[in-house]
Amino acid sequence: MPIYPFNLHLGPLEITGYGLMLMVAFVMGGWLIGLELQRPGLNRDFASDIVMAALIGGVIGAKLWYVALTRDPAALLSRGGLVWYGGFVGGVLAVLLNGWRLRVPPRWTMQIMAPALAGAYALGRVGCFLVGDDYGRPTSLPWAMAFPDGKPPSTAGNLATFGVPMPAGMDPATVLAVHPTQLYEVGLMFLAFLLLWKLRKKPWGTGAIFGIYLVLAGAERFFVEIFRAKDDRLLDGFTLAQLTSVIVILVGVGVFTRLRNAGPAAPGGYLQPSTGRTVK
């Protein structure tokens, strides 16, 4: 099944499917965070603070990670070139630093972000699918999809540059059907979101659920990388993202173990409605 990029043209303005879904992901993430703040009656303004910090820190982190991988400083000014783990690290650091500036305890920031991160990530991967980016290796499975105009197109020549073996004599321009790994991630992270949304009311210590999110996110990415078309396979075929995933899972286990029985944390002054802001 061939899949072509989804783009909207409004006069001279072009809106890509990726850009559209990235915007939707941030909006929905902010809305979910707002719901989590509303439940205990805390200041919902912190939701917009988180979204803005995550947007700035995420883009910077994703760009810097990409530049570090490609050793191409010019990519800083390009439209593409974003790496999820870089965006994740940059976004989390920016959100925690902004929370520290507002004197919001990190445990509370972690608590209200966990389900929203999973849901927003699932939506963001829809954008990758709509532009034909981050697809997988060739396959003959019934749900295989081809990206003739992807970024880059799923041709034999492009897949070969990712280290995927091609039959001798195959025309490099041949468009191949591949694993739609973007949709694998959408489905898995949506399930992770549903689980986290259900677990968020558990009487664990404040912030413990963030450890669960890290384990789920790391495990999901490790699994999907098995099917990805990647040229950064290192030890015995493991990709850099898989090695990073193992670290993320171990950190998640540590966070959950440490905070599960740590009890509730005070939310701090900024999150209290008495700051003069209205909780809706």
C-alpha positions as CSV (number, residue, x, y, z in Angstrom):
1,M,0.0,0.0,0.0
2,P,1.6,3.3,-1.0
3,I,1.3,6.2,1.4
4,Y,1.9,9.8,0.3
5,P,2.7,12.8,2.4
6,F,-0.2,14.8,3.9
7,N,0.3,18.5,3.3
8,L,-2.0,21.5,3.5
9,H,-1.4,24.5,1.2
10,L,-2.9,27.8,2.4
11,G,-1.7,30.2,-0.2
12,P,2.1,30.4,0.1
13,L,1.9,28.6,3.5
14,E,2.5,24.9,3.6
15,I,1.5,22.9,6.7
16,T,2.9,19.4,6.8
17,G,1.2,16.5,8.5
18,Y,4.2,16.3,10.9
19,G,3.9,20.0,11.9
20,L,0.1,19.7,12.3
21,M,0.3,16.6,14.5
22,L,3.2,18.1,16.5
23,M,0.9,21.0,17.3
24,V,-1.9,18.7,18.2
25,A,0.4,16.7,20.5
26,F,1.5,19.7,22.5
27,V,-2.1,21.0,22.8
28,M,-3.4,17.6,23.9
29,G,-0.5,17.2,26.3
30,G,-1.2,20.5,27.9
31,W,-4.9,19.7,28.2
32,L,-4.1,16.3,29.9
33,I,-1.7,18.0,32.3
34,G,-4.4,20.6,33.0
35,L,-6.8,17.8,33.9
36,E,-4.3,16.3,36.3
37,L,-3.8,19.7,38.0
38,Q,-7.5,20.3,38.2
39,R,-8.1,16.9,40.0
40,P,-6.4,18.0,43.2
41,G,-7.4,21.6,42.7
42,L,-4.0,23.0,41.8
43,N,-3.1,25.9,39.6
44,R,-3.8,25.0,35.9
45,D,-1.5,27.7,34.6
46,F,1.4,25.3,35.2
47,A,0.2,23.3,32.3
48,S,1.0,26.1,29.8
49,D,4.3,26.6,31.6
50,I,5.2,23.0,31.0
51,V,4.1,23.0,27.3
52,M,6.2,26.1,26.5
53,A,9.3,24.8,28.3
54,A,8.8,21.3,26.6
55,L,8.5,22.9,23.2
56,I,11.6,25.0,23.5
57,G,13.7,22.4,25.3
58,G,12.5,19.6,23.1
59,V,13.3,21.2,19.8
60,I,16.7,22.3,21.0
61,G,17.5,18.9,22.5
62,A,16.3,17.0,19.4
63,K,18.4,19.3,17.1
64,L,21.6,19.0,19.3
65,W,21.2,15.2,19.4
66,Y,20.9,15.0,15.7
67,V,23.9,17.2,15.1
68,A,25.9,15.0,17.5
69,L,24.9,11.9,15.6
70,T,25.6,13.3,12.1
71,R,28.4,15.7,13.0
72,D,26.7,18.3,10.7
73,P,26.4,21.7,12.5
74,A,24.5,23.0,9.5
75,A,21.6,20.8,10.5
76,L,20.8,23.2,13.3
77,L,19.3,25.6,10.8
78,S,17.5,22.9,8.7
79,R,13.8,22.2,8.8
80,G,14.3,18.5,9.5
81,G,16.7,16.6,11.6
82,L,15.0,15.9,15.0
83,V,15.9,12.9,17.2
84,W,13.3,11.8,19.7
85,Y,15.6,10.9,22.6
86,G,17.3,14.3,22.2
87,G,13.9,16.0,22.3
88,F,12.9,13.9,25.3
89,V,16.0,14.8,27.3
90,G,15.9,18.4,26.3
91,G,12.2,18.7,27.0
92,V,12.4,17.1,30.4
93,L,15.4,19.2,31.5
94,A,13.7,22.4,30.4
95,V,10.5,21.5,32.2
96,L,12.3,20.6,35.4
97,L,14.4,23.7,35.3
98,N,11.4,25.9,34.7
99,G,9.6,24.1,37.6
100,W,12.6,24.8,39.8
101,R,12.4,28.5,38.7
102,L,8.8,28.5,39.8
103,R,9.6,26.5,42.9
104,V,7.5,23.5,41.9
105,P,8.8,20.3,43.4
106,P,10.2,18.0,40.7
107,R,8.2,15.1,42.1
108,W,5.0,17.0,41.3
109,T,6.2,17.9,37.8
110,M,6.9,14.2,37.2
111,Q,3.6,13.1,38.6
112,I,1.4,15.3,36.3
113,M,3.5,14.8,33.2
114,A,3.7,11.0,33.0
115,P,0.3,10.1,31.2
116,A,0.5,13.3,29.0
117,L,3.9,12.4,27.7
118,A,2.8,9.0,26.5
119,G,-0.4,10.4,24.9
120,A,1.4,13.3,23.2
121,Y,4.2,11.0,21.9
122,A,1.6,8.7,20.3
123,L,0.0,11.7,18.5
124,G,3.4,13.0,17.4
125,R,4.2,9.6,15.7
126,V,1.1,10.0,13.6
127,G,2.8,13.0,12.2
128,C,5.9,10.9,11.3
129,F,3.6,8.5,9.4
130,L,1.9,11.4,7.6
131,V,5.2,12.6,6.1
132,G,6.7,9.1,5.5
133,D,9.5,9.4,8.1
134,D,11.0,6.9,10.5
135,Y,9.7,3.8,8.8
136,G,11.0,0.2,9.1
137,R,12.8,-2.5,7.2
138,P,11.3,-4.2,4.1
139,T,8.6,-6.8,4.8
140,S,5.9,-8.8,3.0
141,L,3.4,-8.7,5.8
142,P,-0.2,-7.8,4.8
143,W,0.0,-4.4,6.5
144,A,3.3,-3.4,4.9
145,M,3.3,0.1,3.4
146,A,5.5,1.9,0.9
147,F,6.5,5.6,1.1
148,P,7.3,6.7,-2.5
149,D,7.6,10.4,-1.5
150,G,8.7,9.8,2.1
151,K,11.5,11.6,3.9
152,P,13.4,9.8,2.4
153,P,11.4,7.6,0.0
154,S,11.5,3.9,0.9
155,T,13.5,3.0,-2.1
156,A,16.1,0.2,-2.4
157,G,18.8,2.7,-2.6
158,N,17.8,4.6,0.5
159,L,17.2,1.5,2.5
160,A,20.7,0.3,1.5
161,T,22.2,3.4,3.0
162,F,20.5,2.4,6.3
163,G,22.4,-0.9,6.2
164,V,19.5,-3.0,4.9
165,P,20.8,-5.7,2.6
166,M,19.4,-5.5,-0.9
167,P,19.3,-8.3,-3.6
168,A,22.1,-8.0,-6.1
169,G,21.1,-6.2,-9.2
170,M,18.0,-4.5,-7.7
171,D,17.3,-1.1,-9.2
172,P,18.0,1.5,-6.4
173,A,14.9,3.4,-7.5
174,T,12.6,0.5,-6.7
175,V,10.1,1.5,-4.0
176,L,9.8,-1.2,-1.3
177,A,7.0,-1.9,1.2
178,V,8.3,-1.6,4.8
179,H,7.2,-2.0,8.4
180,P,5.0,1.0,9.3
181,T,6.9,1.4,12.5
182,Q,5.4,4.8,13.1
183,L,2.0,3.1,13.6
184,Y,3.5,0.5,15.8
185,E,4.7,3.3,18.1
186,V,1.3,5.0,17.9
187,G,-0.5,1.9,19.0
188,L,2.0,0.9,21.8
189,M,2.3,4.3,23.3
190,F,-1.5,4.8,23.2
191,L,-1.8,1.6,25.2
192,A,0.9,3.0,27.6
193,F,-1.2,6.2,27.9
194,L,-4.3,4.2,28.8
195,L,-2.4,2.2,31.4
196,L,-0.8,5.3,33.0
197,W,-4.1,7.1,33.0
198,K,-5.6,4.2,35.0
199,L,-2.6,4.0,37.3
200,R,-2.4,7.8,38.0
201,K,-4.7,7.5,41.1
202,K,-2.7,4.7,42.8
203,P,-1.7,5.7,46.3
204,W,2.0,5.7,45.4
205,G,4.4,8.4,46.4
206,T,4.2,11.5,44.4
207,G,6.2,11.1,41.1
208,A,6.4,7.3,41.2
209,I,4.3,7.0,38.1
210,F,7.0,8.7,36.1
211,G,9.1,5.7,36.7
212,I,6.4,3.5,35.1
213,Y,6.3,5.9,32.2
214,L,10.1,5.6,31.7
215,V,9.9,1.8,31.7
216,L,7.1,1.7,29.2
217,A,8.6,4.3,26.9
218,G,12.0,2.6,27.0
219,A,10.6,-0.9,26.4
220,E,8.4,0.4,23.5
221,R,11.3,2.1,21.7
222,F,13.6,-0.9,22.3
223,F,11.0,-3.2,20.7
224,V,10.2,-1.0,17.7
225,E,13.9,-0.5,16.9
226,I,14.0,-4.2,16.0
227,F,12.0,-3.3,12.9
228,R,13.4,0.1,12.1
229,A,15.6,0.9,9.1
230,K,18.6,2.2,10.9
231,D,22.3,2.7,10.1
232,D,23.5,3.1,13.7
233,R,23.6,-0.5,14.8
234,L,26.4,-1.1,17.2
235,L,26.9,-4.0,19.5
236,D,25.5,-7.2,17.9
237,G,23.0,-5.3,15.9
238,F,21.7,-3.1,18.7
239,T,21.0,0.5,17.8
240,L,22.0,3.5,19.7
241,A,18.3,4.1,20.6
242,Q,18.1,0.6,22.0
243,L,21.1,1.1,24.2
244,T,19.6,4.4,25.4
245,S,16.3,2.6,26.0
246,V,18.0,0.2,28.4
247,I,19.3,3.1,30.4
248,V,15.9,4.8,30.4
249,I,14.3,1.5,31.6
250,L,16.8,1.2,34.4
251,V,16.3,4.8,35.5
252,G,12.6,4.2,35.4
253,V,12.9,1.2,37.7
254,G,15.1,3.3,40.1
255,V,12.6,6.2,40.1
256,F,9.6,3.9,40.8
257,T,11.5,1.9,43.5
258,R,12.6,5.1,45.3
259,L,9.3,7.0,45.2
260,R,6.7,4.2,45.4
261,N,6.6,4.4,49.2
262,A,7.9,7.9,49.6
263,G,4.5,9.3,50.5
264,P,2.9,12.5,49.2
265,A,5.0,15.6,48.4
266,A,3.8,19.2,49.1
267,P,3.0,20.9,45.8
268,G,4.7,24.2,46.6
269,G,3.3,27.7,46.6
270,Y,3.1,28.2,42.8
271,L,0.7,25.3,42.4
272,Q,-1.7,26.5,45.1
273,P,-4.8,28.4,44.0
274,S,-4.0,31.1,46.6
275,T,-1.4,32.5,44.3
276,G,-4.1,34.6,42.8
277,R,-4.7,32.5,39.7
278,T,-8.0,30.9,39.0
279,V,-8.3,27.1,39.0
280,K,-11.0,26.2,36.4
